[in-house]
Amino acid sequence: MILNFIVSFIVSRMTPEPPLEIQQLIENVRAPELDEVETKTASNE
């Protein structure tokens, strides 16, 4: 188990950060209700 953590850490440090579009896609998958709330709030203003 500790080996998995070490390998994950090394790989995460050696690979480049994903593009902003991909990061936003992941955030929308993680918390889709936040995107809906922001959209509703923006349309109410």
mmCIF entry with sequence, helices, sheets and N, C-alpha, C, O atoms, coordinates in Angstrom:
data_MODEL
# 
_entry.id   MODEL 
# 
_entity.id                         1 
_entity.type                       polymer 
_entity.pdbx_number_of_molecules   1 
# 
_entity_poly.entity_id                      1 
_entity_poly.type                           'polypeptide(L)' 
_entity_poly.nstd_linkage                   no 
_entity_poly.nstd_monomer                   no 
_entity_poly.pdbx_seq_one_letter_code       MILNFIVSFIVSRMTPEPPLEIQQLIENVRAPELDEVETKTASNE 
_entity_poly.pdbx_seq_one_letter_code_can   MILNFIVSFIVSRMTPEPPLEIQQLIENVRAPELDEVETKTASNE 
_entity_poly.pdbx_strand_id                 A 
# 
loop_
_entity_poly_seq.entity_id 
_entity_poly_seq.num 
_entity_poly_seq.mon_id 
_entity_poly_seq.hetero 
1 1  MET n 
1 2  ILE n 
1 3  LEU n 
1 4  ASN n 
1 5  PHE n 
1 6  ILE n 
1 7  VAL n 
1 8  SER n 
1 9  PHE n 
1 10 ILE n 
1 11 VAL n 
1 12 SER n 
1 13 ARG n 
1 14 MET n 
1 15 THR n 
1 16 PRO n 
1 17 GLU n 
1 18 PRO n 
1 19 PRO n 
1 20 LEU n 
1 21 GLU n 
1 22 ILE n 
1 23 GLN n 
1 24 GLN n 
1 25 LEU n 
1 26 ILE n 
1 27 GLU n 
1 28 ASN n 
1 29 VAL n 
1 30 ARG n 
1 31 ALA n 
1 32 PRO n 
1 33 GLU n 
1 34 LEU n 
1 35 ASP n 
1 36 GLU n 
1 37 VAL n 
1 38 GLU n 
1 39 THR n 
1 40 LYS n 
1 41 THR n 
1 42 ALA n 
1 43 SER n 
1 44 ASN n 
1 45 GLU n 
# 
_struct_asym.id          A 
_struct_asym.entity_id   1 
# 
loop_
_struct_conf.conf_type_id 
_struct_conf.id 
_struct_conf.pdbx_PDB_helix_id 
_struct_conf.beg_label_comp_id 
_struct_conf.beg_label_asym_id 
_struct_conf.beg_label_seq_id 
_struct_conf.pdbx_beg_PDB_ins_code 
_struct_conf.end_label_comp_id 
_struct_conf.end_label_asym_id 
_struct_conf.end_label_seq_id 
_struct_conf.pdbx_end_PDB_ins_code 
_struct_conf.beg_auth_comp_id 
_struct_conf.beg_auth_asym_id 
_struct_conf.beg_auth_seq_id 
_struct_conf.end_auth_comp_id 
_struct_conf.end_auth_asym_id 
_struct_conf.end_auth_seq_id 
_struct_conf.pdbx_PDB_helix_class 
_struct_conf.details 
_struct_conf.pdbx_PDB_helix_length 
HELX_P HELX_P1 AA1 ILE A 2  ? MET A 14 ? ILE A 2  MET A 14 1 ? 13 
HELX_P HELX_P2 AA2 LEU A 20 ? ARG A 30 ? LEU A 20 ARG A 30 1 ? 11 
HELX_P HELX_P3 AA3 PRO A 32 ? ASN A 44 ? PRO A 32 ASN A 44 1 ? 13 
# 
_struct_conf_type.id          HELX_P 
_struct_conf_type.criteria    ? 
_struct_conf_type.reference   ? 
# 
loop_
_atom_site.group_PDB 
_atom_site.id 
_atom_site.type_symbol 
_atom_site.label_atom_id 
_atom_site.label_alt_id 
_atom_site.label_comp_id 
_atom_site.label_asym_id 
_atom_site.label_entity_id 
_atom_site.label_seq_id 
_atom_site.pdbx_PDB_ins_code 
_atom_site.Cartn_x 
_atom_site.Cartn_y 
_atom_site.Cartn_z 
_atom_site.occupancy 
_atom_site.B_iso_or_equiv 
_atom_site.pdbx_formal_charge 
_atom_site.auth_seq_id 
_atom_site.auth_comp_id 
_atom_site.auth_asym_id 
_atom_site.auth_atom_id 
_atom_site.pdbx_PDB_model_num 
ATOM 1   N N  . MET A 1 1  ? 0.821   -1.189 0.000   1.00 0.00 ? 1  MET A N  1 
ATOM 2   C CA . MET A 1 1  ? 0.000   0.000  0.000   1.00 0.00 ? 1  MET A CA 1 
ATOM 3   C C  . MET A 1 1  ? 0.870   1.260  0.000   1.00 0.00 ? 1  MET A C  1 
ATOM 4   O O  . MET A 1 1  ? 0.575   2.215  -0.718  1.00 0.00 ? 1  MET A O  1 
ATOM 5   N N  . ILE A 1 2  ? 1.903   1.266  0.775   1.00 0.00 ? 2  ILE A N  1 
ATOM 6   C CA . ILE A 1 2  ? 2.786   2.430  0.793   1.00 0.00 ? 2  ILE A CA 1 
ATOM 7   C C  . ILE A 1 2  ? 3.485   2.585  -0.553  1.00 0.00 ? 2  ILE A C  1 
ATOM 8   O O  . ILE A 1 2  ? 3.780   3.702  -0.979  1.00 0.00 ? 2  ILE A O  1 
ATOM 9   N N  . LEU A 1 3  ? 3.747   1.471  -1.219  1.00 0.00 ? 3  LEU A N  1 
ATOM 10  C CA . LEU A 1 3  ? 4.369   1.534  -2.542  1.00 0.00 ? 3  LEU A CA 1 
ATOM 11  C C  . LEU A 1 3  ? 3.443   2.241  -3.532  1.00 0.00 ? 3  LEU A C  1 
ATOM 12  O O  . LEU A 1 3  ? 3.906   3.020  -4.365  1.00 0.00 ? 3  LEU A O  1 
ATOM 13  N N  . ASN A 1 4  ? 2.148   1.975  -3.446  1.00 0.00 ? 4  ASN A N  1 
ATOM 14  C CA . ASN A 1 4  ? 1.186   2.647  -4.322  1.00 0.00 ? 4  ASN A CA 1 
ATOM 15  C C  . ASN A 1 4  ? 1.217   4.159  -4.108  1.00 0.00 ? 4  ASN A C  1 
ATOM 16  O O  . ASN A 1 4  ? 1.183   4.931  -5.067  1.00 0.00 ? 4  ASN A O  1 
ATOM 17  N N  . PHE A 1 5  ? 1.280   4.569  -2.862  1.00 0.00 ? 5  PHE A N  1 
ATOM 18  C CA . PHE A 1 5  ? 1.338   5.997  -2.547  1.00 0.00 ? 5  PHE A CA 1 
ATOM 19  C C  . PHE A 1 5  ? 2.607   6.623  -3.116  1.00 0.00 ? 5  PHE A C  1 
ATOM 20  O O  . PHE A 1 5  ? 2.560   7.705  -3.702  1.00 0.00 ? 5  PHE A O  1 
ATOM 21  N N  . ILE A 1 6  ? 3.708   5.963  -2.950  1.00 0.00 ? 6  ILE A N  1 
ATOM 22  C CA . ILE A 1 6  ? 4.991   6.486  -3.440  1.00 0.00 ? 6  ILE A CA 1 
ATOM 23  C C  . ILE A 1 6  ? 4.977   6.611  -4.954  1.00 0.00 ? 6  ILE A C  1 
ATOM 24  O O  . ILE A 1 6  ? 5.395   7.631  -5.502  1.00 0.00 ? 6  ILE A O  1 
ATOM 25  N N  . VAL A 1 7  ? 4.494   5.567  -5.634  1.00 0.00 ? 7  VAL A N  1 
ATOM 26  C CA . VAL A 1 7  ? 4.438   5.599  -7.098  1.00 0.00 ? 7  VAL A CA 1 
ATOM 27  C C  . VAL A 1 7  ? 3.493   6.703  -7.568  1.00 0.00 ? 7  VAL A C  1 
ATOM 28  O O  . VAL A 1 7  ? 3.814   7.435  -8.504  1.00 0.00 ? 7  VAL A O  1 
ATOM 29  N N  . SER A 1 8  ? 2.346   6.827  -6.934  1.00 0.00 ? 8  SER A N  1 
ATOM 30  C CA . SER A 1 8  ? 1.391   7.880  -7.303  1.00 0.00 ? 8  SER A CA 1 
ATOM 31  C C  . SER A 1 8  ? 2.005   9.262  -7.127  1.00 0.00 ? 8  SER A C  1 
ATOM 32  O O  . SER A 1 8  ? 1.841   10.136 -7.979  1.00 0.00 ? 8  SER A O  1 
ATOM 33  N N  . PHE A 1 9  ? 2.700   9.453  -6.038  1.00 0.00 ? 9  PHE A N  1 
ATOM 34  C CA . PHE A 1 9  ? 3.330   10.739 -5.771  1.00 0.00 ? 9  PHE A CA 1 
ATOM 35  C C  . PHE A 1 9  ? 4.387   11.056 -6.825  1.00 0.00 ? 9  PHE A C  1 
ATOM 36  O O  . PHE A 1 9  ? 4.437   12.175 -7.336  1.00 0.00 ? 9  PHE A O  1 
ATOM 37  N N  . ILE A 1 10 ? 5.217   10.096 -7.148  1.00 0.00 ? 10 ILE A N  1 
ATOM 38  C CA . ILE A 1 10 ? 6.282   10.312 -8.138  1.00 0.00 ? 10 ILE A CA 1 
ATOM 39  C C  . ILE A 1 10 ? 5.681   10.616 -9.512  1.00 0.00 ? 10 ILE A C  1 
ATOM 40  O O  . ILE A 1 10 ? 6.122   11.536 -10.201 1.00 0.00 ? 10 ILE A O  1 
ATOM 41  N N  . VAL A 1 11 ? 4.686   9.845  -9.895  1.00 0.00 ? 11 VAL A N  1 
ATOM 42  C CA . VAL A 1 11 ? 4.063   10.060 -11.205 1.00 0.00 ? 11 VAL A CA 1 
ATOM 43  C C  . VAL A 1 11 ? 3.396   11.434 -11.262 1.00 0.00 ? 11 VAL A C  1 
ATOM 44  O O  . VAL A 1 11 ? 3.488   12.123 -12.278 1.00 0.00 ? 11 VAL A O  1 
ATOM 45  N N  . SER A 1 12 ? 2.731   11.834 -10.187 1.00 0.00 ? 12 SER A N  1 
ATOM 46  C CA . SER A 1 12 ? 2.065   13.141 -10.185 1.00 0.00 ? 12 SER A CA 1 
ATOM 47  C C  . SER A 1 12 ? 3.071   14.285 -10.288 1.00 0.00 ? 12 SER A C  1 
ATOM 48  O O  . SER A 1 12 ? 2.750   15.333 -10.848 1.00 0.00 ? 12 SER A O  1 
ATOM 49  N N  . ARG A 1 13 ? 4.264   14.107 -9.765  1.00 0.00 ? 13 ARG A N  1 
ATOM 50  C CA . ARG A 1 13 ? 5.289   15.157 -9.827  1.00 0.00 ? 13 ARG A CA 1 
ATOM 51  C C  . ARG A 1 13 ? 5.979   15.190 -11.182 1.00 0.00 ? 13 ARG A C  1 
ATOM 52  O O  . ARG A 1 13 ? 6.482   16.236 -11.591 1.00 0.00 ? 13 ARG A O  1 
ATOM 53  N N  . MET A 1 14 ? 6.011   14.069 -11.882 1.00 0.00 ? 14 MET A N  1 
ATOM 54  C CA . MET A 1 14 ? 6.743   13.984 -13.150 1.00 0.00 ? 14 MET A CA 1 
ATOM 55  C C  . MET A 1 14 ? 5.873   14.334 -14.355 1.00 0.00 ? 14 MET A C  1 
ATOM 56  O O  . MET A 1 14 ? 6.406   14.628 -15.425 1.00 0.00 ? 14 MET A O  1 
ATOM 57  N N  . THR A 1 15 ? 4.571   14.312 -14.210 1.00 0.00 ? 15 THR A N  1 
ATOM 58  C CA . THR A 1 15 ? 3.691   14.594 -15.343 1.00 0.00 ? 15 THR A CA 1 
ATOM 59  C C  . THR A 1 15 ? 3.214   16.044 -15.282 1.00 0.00 ? 15 THR A C  1 
ATOM 60  O O  . THR A 1 15 ? 3.083   16.615 -14.200 1.00 0.00 ? 15 THR A O  1 
ATOM 61  N N  . PRO A 1 16 ? 2.958   16.632 -16.445 1.00 0.00 ? 16 PRO A N  1 
ATOM 62  C CA . PRO A 1 16 ? 2.488   18.035 -16.452 1.00 0.00 ? 16 PRO A CA 1 
ATOM 63  C C  . PRO A 1 16 ? 1.051   18.141 -15.967 1.00 0.00 ? 16 PRO A C  1 
ATOM 64  O O  . PRO A 1 16 ? 0.290   17.174 -15.996 1.00 0.00 ? 16 PRO A O  1 
ATOM 65  N N  . GLU A 1 17 ? 0.704   19.335 -15.522 1.00 0.00 ? 17 GLU A N  1 
ATOM 66  C CA . GLU A 1 17 ? -0.656  19.617 -15.071 1.00 0.00 ? 17 GLU A CA 1 
ATOM 67  C C  . GLU A 1 17 ? -1.596  19.565 -16.286 1.00 0.00 ? 17 GLU A C  1 
ATOM 68  O O  . GLU A 1 17 ? -1.229  20.020 -17.369 1.00 0.00 ? 17 GLU A O  1 
ATOM 69  N N  . PRO A 1 18 ? -2.789  19.019 -16.113 1.00 0.00 ? 18 PRO A N  1 
ATOM 70  C CA . PRO A 1 18 ? -3.714  18.963 -17.254 1.00 0.00 ? 18 PRO A CA 1 
ATOM 71  C C  . PRO A 1 18 ? -4.179  20.366 -17.656 1.00 0.00 ? 18 PRO A C  1 
ATOM 72  O O  . PRO A 1 18 ? -4.122  21.297 -16.853 1.00 0.00 ? 18 PRO A O  1 
ATOM 73  N N  . PRO A 1 19 ? -4.638  20.511 -18.901 1.00 0.00 ? 19 PRO A N  1 
ATOM 74  C CA . PRO A 1 19 ? -5.120  21.818 -19.355 1.00 0.00 ? 19 PRO A CA 1 
ATOM 75  C C  . PRO A 1 19 ? -6.298  22.309 -18.505 1.00 0.00 ? 19 PRO A C  1 
ATOM 76  O O  . PRO A 1 19 ? -6.996  21.514 -17.874 1.00 0.00 ? 19 PRO A O  1 
ATOM 77  N N  . LEU A 1 20 ? -6.503  23.611 -18.500 1.00 0.00 ? 20 LEU A N  1 
ATOM 78  C CA . LEU A 1 20 ? -7.564  24.224 -17.708 1.00 0.00 ? 20 LEU A CA 1 
ATOM 79  C C  . LEU A 1 20 ? -8.934  23.659 -18.068 1.00 0.00 ? 20 LEU A C  1 
ATOM 80  O O  . LEU A 1 20 ? -9.769  23.463 -17.185 1.00 0.00 ? 20 LEU A O  1 
ATOM 81  N N  . GLU A 1 21 ? -9.175  23.395 -19.339 1.00 0.00 ? 21 GLU A N  1 
ATOM 82  C CA . GLU A 1 21 ? -10.464 22.835 -19.774 1.00 0.00 ? 21 GLU A CA 1 
ATOM 83  C C  . GLU A 1 21 ? -10.739 21.495 -19.090 1.00 0.00 ? 21 GLU A C  1 
ATOM 84  O O  . GLU A 1 21 ? -11.864 21.227 -18.667 1.00 0.00 ? 21 GLU A O  1 
ATOM 85  N N  . ILE A 1 22 ? -9.719  20.669 -18.986 1.00 0.00 ? 22 ILE A N  1 
ATOM 86  C CA . ILE A 1 22 ? -9.873  19.355 -18.359 1.00 0.00 ? 22 ILE A CA 1 
ATOM 87  C C  . ILE A 1 22 ? -10.097 19.513 -16.858 1.00 0.00 ? 22 ILE A C  1 
ATOM 88  O O  . ILE A 1 22 ? -10.907 18.795 -16.272 1.00 0.00 ? 22 ILE A O  1 
ATOM 89  N N  . GLN A 1 23 ? -9.388  20.446 -16.238 1.00 0.00 ? 23 GLN A N  1 
ATOM 90  C CA . GLN A 1 23 ? -9.585  20.687 -14.810 1.00 0.00 ? 23 GLN A CA 1 
ATOM 91  C C  . GLN A 1 23 ? -11.013 21.130 -14.520 1.00 0.00 ? 23 GLN A C  1 
ATOM 92  O O  . GLN A 1 23 ? -11.615 20.687 -13.541 1.00 0.00 ? 23 GLN A O  1 
ATOM 93  N N  . GLN A 1 24 ? -11.557 22.002 -15.366 1.00 0.00 ? 24 GLN A N  1 
ATOM 94  C CA . GLN A 1 24 ? -12.932 22.460 -15.185 1.00 0.00 ? 24 GLN A CA 1 
ATOM 95  C C  . GLN A 1 24 ? -13.918 21.320 -15.401 1.00 0.00 ? 24 GLN A C  1 
ATOM 96  O O  . GLN A 1 24 ? -14.917 21.224 -14.688 1.00 0.00 ? 24 GLN A O  1 
ATOM 97  N N  . LEU A 1 25 ? -13.647 20.456 -16.376 1.00 0.00 ? 25 LEU A N  1 
ATOM 98  C CA . LEU A 1 25 ? -14.506 19.299 -16.625 1.00 0.00 ? 25 LEU A CA 1 
ATOM 99  C C  . LEU A 1 25 ? -14.553 18.406 -15.393 1.00 0.00 ? 25 LEU A C  1 
ATOM 100 O O  . LEU A 1 25 ? -15.626 17.955 -14.993 1.00 0.00 ? 25 LEU A O  1 
ATOM 101 N N  . ILE A 1 26 ? -13.407 18.151 -14.795 1.00 0.00 ? 26 ILE A N  1 
ATOM 102 C CA . ILE A 1 26 ? -13.341 17.306 -13.604 1.00 0.00 ? 26 ILE A CA 1 
ATOM 103 C C  . ILE A 1 26 ? -14.096 17.947 -12.451 1.00 0.00 ? 26 ILE A C  1 
ATOM 104 O O  . ILE A 1 26 ? -14.815 17.257 -11.728 1.00 0.00 ? 26 ILE A O  1 
ATOM 105 N N  . GLU A 1 27 ? -13.947 19.255 -12.265 1.00 0.00 ? 27 GLU A N  1 
ATOM 106 C CA . GLU A 1 27 ? -14.672 19.943 -11.191 1.00 0.00 ? 27 GLU A CA 1 
ATOM 107 C C  . GLU A 1 27 ? -16.177 19.844 -11.394 1.00 0.00 ? 27 GLU A C  1 
ATOM 108 O O  . GLU A 1 27 ? -16.923 19.677 -10.429 1.00 0.00 ? 27 GLU A O  1 
ATOM 109 N N  . ASN A 1 28 ? -16.631 19.946 -12.646 1.00 0.00 ? 28 ASN A N  1 
ATOM 110 C CA . ASN A 1 28 ? -18.056 19.827 -12.931 1.00 0.00 ? 28 ASN A CA 1 
ATOM 111 C C  . ASN A 1 28 ? -18.567 18.418 -12.675 1.00 0.00 ? 28 ASN A C  1 
ATOM 112 O O  . ASN A 1 28 ? -19.721 18.241 -12.287 1.00 0.00 ? 28 ASN A O  1 
ATOM 113 N N  . VAL A 1 29 ? -17.734 17.428 -12.885 1.00 0.00 ? 29 VAL A N  1 
ATOM 114 C CA . VAL A 1 29 ? -18.125 16.048 -12.607 1.00 0.00 ? 29 VAL A CA 1 
ATOM 115 C C  . VAL A 1 29 ? -18.181 15.823 -11.100 1.00 0.00 ? 29 VAL A C  1 
ATOM 116 O O  . VAL A 1 29 ? -19.073 15.134 -10.607 1.00 0.00 ? 29 VAL A O  1 
ATOM 117 N N  . ARG A 1 30 ? -17.240 16.398 -10.374 1.00 0.00 ? 30 ARG A N  1 
ATOM 118 C CA . ARG A 1 30 ? -17.194 16.230 -8.920  1.00 0.00 ? 30 ARG A CA 1 
ATOM 119 C C  . ARG A 1 30 ? -18.365 16.907 -8.224  1.00 0.00 ? 30 ARG A C  1 
ATOM 120 O O  . ARG A 1 30 ? -18.947 16.341 -7.298  1.00 0.00 ? 30 ARG A O  1 
ATOM 121 N N  . ALA A 1 31 ? -18.713 18.105 -8.656  1.00 0.00 ? 31 ALA A N  1 
ATOM 122 C CA . ALA A 1 31 ? -19.752 18.882 -7.976  1.00 0.00 ? 31 ALA A CA 1 
ATOM 123 C C  . ALA A 1 31 ? -20.641 19.565 -9.013  1.00 0.00 ? 31 ALA A C  1 
ATOM 124 O O  . ALA A 1 31 ? -20.545 20.779 -9.196  1.00 0.00 ? 31 ALA A O  1 
ATOM 125 N N  . PRO A 1 32 ? -21.496 18.817 -9.688  1.00 0.00 ? 32 PRO A N  1 
ATOM 126 C CA . PRO A 1 32 ? -22.319 19.434 -10.735 1.00 0.00 ? 32 PRO A CA 1 
ATOM 127 C C  . PRO A 1 32 ? -23.315 20.457 -10.195 1.00 0.00 ? 32 PRO A C  1 
ATOM 128 O O  . PRO A 1 32 ? -23.686 21.384 -10.916 1.00 0.00 ? 32 PRO A O  1 
ATOM 129 N N  . GLU A 1 33 ? -23.754 20.313 -8.951  1.00 0.00 ? 33 GLU A N  1 
ATOM 130 C CA . GLU A 1 33 ? -24.730 21.257 -8.408  1.00 0.00 ? 33 GLU A CA 1 
ATOM 131 C C  . GLU A 1 33 ? -24.133 22.647 -8.238  1.00 0.00 ? 33 GLU A C  1 
ATOM 132 O O  . GLU A 1 33 ? -24.870 23.630 -8.301  1.00 0.00 ? 33 GLU A O  1 
ATOM 133 N N  . LEU A 1 34 ? -22.843 22.765 -8.028  1.00 0.00 ? 34 LEU A N  1 
ATOM 134 C CA . LEU A 1 34 ? -22.211 24.076 -7.899  1.00 0.00 ? 34 LEU A CA 1 
ATOM 135 C C  . LEU A 1 34 ? -22.294 24.839 -9.214  1.00 0.00 ? 34 LEU A C  1 
ATOM 136 O O  . LEU A 1 34 ? -22.523 26.049 -9.217  1.00 0.00 ? 34 LEU A O  1 
ATOM 137 N N  . ASP A 1 35 ? -22.110 24.147 -10.324 1.00 0.00 ? 35 ASP A N  1 
ATOM 138 C CA . ASP A 1 35 ? -22.205 24.780 -11.629 1.00 0.00 ? 35 ASP A CA 1 
ATOM 139 C C  . ASP A 1 35 ? -23.627 25.277 -11.865 1.00 0.00 ? 35 ASP A C  1 
ATOM 140 O O  . ASP A 1 35 ? -23.816 26.368 -12.403 1.00 0.00 ? 35 ASP A O  1 
ATOM 141 N N  . GLU A 1 36 ? -24.624 24.497 -11.473 1.00 0.00 ? 36 GLU A N  1 
ATOM 142 C CA . GLU A 1 36 ? -26.017 24.900 -11.643 1.00 0.00 ? 36 GLU A CA 1 
ATOM 143 C C  . GLU A 1 36 ? -26.338 26.121 -10.783 1.00 0.00 ? 36 GLU A C  1 
ATOM 144 O O  . GLU A 1 36 ? -27.030 27.030 -11.240 1.00 0.00 ? 36 GLU A O  1 
ATOM 145 N N  . VAL A 1 37 ? -25.850 26.154 -9.557  1.00 0.00 ? 37 VAL A N  1 
ATOM 146 C CA . VAL A 1 37 ? -26.094 27.282 -8.648  1.00 0.00 ? 37 VAL A CA 1 
ATOM 147 C C  . VAL A 1 37 ? -25.455 28.539 -9.223  1.00 0.00 ? 37 VAL A C  1 
ATOM 148 O O  . VAL A 1 37 ? -26.076 29.602 -9.207  1.00 0.00 ? 37 VAL A O  1 
ATOM 149 N N  . GLU A 1 38 ? -24.227 28.444 -9.730  1.00 0.00 ? 38 GLU A N  1 
ATOM 150 C CA . GLU A 1 38 ? -23.561 29.594 -10.301 1.00 0.00 ? 38 GLU A CA 1 
ATOM 151 C C  . GLU A 1 38 ? -24.313 30.109 -11.518 1.00 0.00 ? 38 GLU A C  1 
ATOM 152 O O  . GLU A 1 38 ? -24.425 31.320 -11.709 1.00 0.00 ? 38 GLU A O  1 
ATOM 153 N N  . THR A 1 39 ? -24.824 29.212 -12.335 1.00 0.00 ? 39 THR A N  1 
ATOM 154 C CA . THR A 1 39 ? -25.575 29.596 -13.530 1.00 0.00 ? 39 THR A CA 1 
ATOM 155 C C  . THR A 1 39 ? -26.865 30.306 -13.136 1.00 0.00 ? 39 THR A C  1 
ATOM 156 O O  . THR A 1 39 ? -27.217 31.330 -13.722 1.00 0.00 ? 39 THR A O  1 
ATOM 157 N N  . LYS A 1 40 ? -27.570 29.765 -12.146 1.00 0.00 ? 40 LYS A N  1 
ATOM 158 C CA . LYS A 1 40 ? -28.822 30.380 -11.705 1.00 0.00 ? 40 LYS A CA 1 
ATOM 159 C C  . LYS A 1 40 ? -28.555 31.746 -11.079 1.00 0.00 ? 40 LYS A C  1 
ATOM 160 O O  . LYS A 1 40 ? -29.313 32.690 -11.302 1.00 0.00 ? 40 LYS A O  1 
ATOM 161 N N  . THR A 1 41 ? -27.505 31.852 -10.313 1.00 0.00 ? 41 THR A N  1 
ATOM 162 C CA . THR A 1 41 ? -27.161 33.120 -9.664  1.00 0.00 ? 41 THR A CA 1 
ATOM 163 C C  . THR A 1 41 ? -26.802 34.166 -10.717 1.00 0.00 ? 41 THR A C  1 
ATOM 164 O O  . THR A 1 41 ? -27.216 35.321 -10.615 1.00 0.00 ? 41 THR A O  1 
ATOM 165 N N  . ALA A 1 42 ? -26.048 33.769 -11.707 1.00 0.00 ? 42 ALA A N  1 
ATOM 166 C CA . ALA A 1 42 ? -25.630 34.704 -12.752 1.00 0.00 ? 42 ALA A CA 1 
ATOM 167 C C  . ALA A 1 42 ? -26.834 35.185 -13.567 1.00 0.00 ? 42 ALA A C  1 
ATOM 168 O O  . ALA A 1 42 ? -26.875 36.341 -13.988 1.00 0.00 ? 42 ALA A O  1 
ATOM 169 N N  . SER A 1 43 ? -27.811 34.305 -13.788 1.00 0.00 ? 43 SER A N  1 
ATOM 170 C CA . SER A 1 43 ? -28.976 34.703 -14.587 1.00 0.00 ? 43 SER A CA 1 
ATOM 171 C C  . SER A 1 43 ? -29.927 35.592 -13.783 1.00 0.00 ? 43 SER A C  1 
ATOM 172 O O  . SER A 1 43 ? -30.708 36.342 -14.370 1.00 0.00 ? 43 SER A O  1 
ATOM 173 N N  . ASN A 1 44 ? -29.876 35.522 -12.462 1.00 0.00 ? 44 ASN A N  1 
ATOM 174 C CA . ASN A 1 44 ? -30.747 36.339 -11.611 1.00 0.00 ? 44 ASN A CA 1 
ATOM 175 C C  . ASN A 1 44 ? -30.220 37.758 -11.438 1.00 0.00 ? 44 ASN A C  1 
ATOM 176 O O  . ASN A 1 44 ? -30.969 38.651 -11.042 1.00 0.00 ? 44 ASN A O  1 
ATOM 177 N N  . GLU A 1 45 ? -28.969 37.970 -11.722 1.00 0.00 ? 45 GLU A N  1 
ATOM 178 C CA . GLU A 1 45 ? -28.359 39.296 -11.491 1.00 0.00 ? 45 GLU A CA 1 
ATOM 179 C C  . GLU A 1 45 ? -28.689 40.259 -12.595 1.00 0.00 ? 45 GLU A C  1 
ATOM 180 O O  . GLU A 1 45 ? -28.258 41.412 -12.558 1.00 0.00 ? 45 GLU A O  1 
# 
